[in-house]
Amino acid sequence: MSNFNKRQARQETRTGIIGALIIAVAMVSVYEIATDLTGLLDSLLFPGLTKILPELVNSSPKLFKGLLSSLGLLAPSYALALLLGVSLGLATGLNRKLKIALMPLFRALSPIPPTMLIPYAIAVLPTFWLSSAFIIFAGAFWPILMGTIHGVVLMEPRWLDNARCLGLKGPKLIWRVILPGAMPAIFAGAGMALLFSFILLTVAEMFGAKSGLGFFIQYYADFADYGKVLAGMLFTSGLIIAIMVSFDWLQAKMLHWTRNR
Amino acid sequence: MHSLVVHNVSFTYDETIILKDVDFEINANDFTAIIGPSGCGKSTLLRLLAGLSQPDTGRIISGDREIIGPGLDRAVVFQDYSLFPWMSCGENIILALSQSSPSLKRRQARPLAEEYLNMVGLEGEFDKLPGELSGGMKQRAAIARSFAINAPVLLMDEPFGALDAITRARLQDLLLDMWQTGGNAGKTVVFVTHDVEEALILANRILIMGVNPGRIVKNIEVTLPRPRSRQKSLGDADFQRLRGEVLRELDQVILMQMNSSSGNDGGGI
């Protein structure tokens, strides 16, 4: 039966990929017809693929440098949010007193848009990198924290009974039971955090940076070089899709056990 | 050599008296079934024995020590959820082994875990996740894990309650075999069930519980000869007699429950 399920799942994945490709090809074709072939759209704002693709190739050294710069900002900020969010979430979820004391605060602070903090981040923190890193951190931290707390609090109580019967305590209890048990909710929070951090990364780079993919797009938009702008947008979207696919892959691998529980 | 003594135990939850003055002893190495209609507090009683909850009054003693929490002297098998779903069956058993004998090396733990899986007829299923197994196989693995802890006391909360009749019969035979071959080094087992035949096939003694509040109303010795098998017991004339006796007692419990609840309703008008 499980072999059958696997085969069916693989077939569904294949159908999904084919469907997505068909839609992508159709959209590109429509765009191509509206630009290069008929010139329906303003050729300055909407250059055709004949202009975008060479720009993509020509700019690729710059784009890859921008990619490194963007990842150098995104990765440490997100990693810190993950580390602190999960640790604080575990501590809060596991400790009744801490939960009662902190939950109202978390509920009040978590919906505040991190973009509101930008003026202060710029004024208080000494470098652009630090203030952007802080904004991305602030966006990613809350969903991870709240996801972890929910994961711990709403965990199947029988798993905890089970762990107590086995005499599991301390770090072993956390590593072997609490963390895996809360993992589905942690992943839900971490996925949302990743989306927020993409948005905040590009926002930060478009308005203050001297490097990075957001900067690349904004820089050429200022010169009205929309061929390069669209090349940058295509490249950035490709990067985000690649990261999301890796994230989904990791999630499927780590939450394998939730599929037929 | 672990006897269990439950001494005048009462337990209240949300101002409802679940258990009142429950008082009994279980001899070391004996197999006792606790049976009663749903809501009689038999699972609560097992939770108290496991140390997962504390009684409001009274004491429970396992061996020579009072139970103040869960302990590795008592292995527990639940109806479901006995295994952690994110670990393979083998890993679940290795985790239990590493708790009961912390000095055990991983290298030694794996073959030992495989041995326990073989014992319950799960050869070659070491790497399967619990979610990939049928209900019966899951409970086999849960039994393997409870034996891997090597606890003198085994507490089972309707372990076969969610299984179909054939799987249930197979697992009853398995448990019977495993307990009987333990001989004098065997375990003290407390087995909660709502199935009369299951209780008769497995246990030396049946405690029947009443409802509102939960309490022990009757103690029946199951005098069927050992070693038993399910097949042999079912054909025994004593089996039919005991079955009638237990069912009559249960009928009485249910009758009393109906009378008392209709009385309560009347009081409300």
Contacts between the chains, C-beta under 8 A, distances in Angstrom:
chain1	res1	chain2	res2	distance
A	2	B	132	5.6
A	156	B	81	6.8
A	158	B	78	6.5
A	158	B	80	7.7
A	158	B	81	3.9
A	159	B	81	6.7
A	159	B	84	6.5
A	161	B	50	7.9
A	161	B	52	5.4
A	161	B	78	7.6
A	162	B	76	7.8
A	162	B	78	7.3
A	162	B	81	6.4
A	162	B	82	6.5
A	162	B	84	7.0
A	164	B	51	7.9
A	164	B	52	6.4
A	164	B	69	7.5
A	164	B	70	4.4
A	165	B	50	6.0
A	165	B	52	7.2
A	165	B	70	4.7
A	165	B	74	7.5
A	165	B	75	7.4
A	165	B	76	4.5
A	166	B	72	7.6
A	166	B	95	6.9
A	166	B	96	6.0
A	166	B	99	5.0
A	166	B	149	7.5
A	167	B	70	6.7
A	167	B	71	6.9
A	167	B	72	5.1
A	167	B	99	5.2
A	168	B	95	7.9
A	168	B	99	6.8
A	176	B	84	7.5
A	176	B	87	7.7
A	176	B	95	6.4
A	177	B	84	6.6
A	180	B	84	7.3
A	180	B	86	4.3
A	180	B	87	7.9
A	181	B	84	7.8
A	181	B	86	7.5
A	183	B	86	7.5
A	256	B	129	7.3
A	257	B	85	4.8
A	257	B	86	4.4
A	257	B	129	5.2
A	257	B	130	7.9
A	257	B	131	5.8
A	258	B	85	7.7
A	259	B	131	7.2
A	260	B	131	4.6
A	260	B	132	6.5
A	261	B	85	5.1
A	261	B	130	7.9
A	261	B	131	4.4
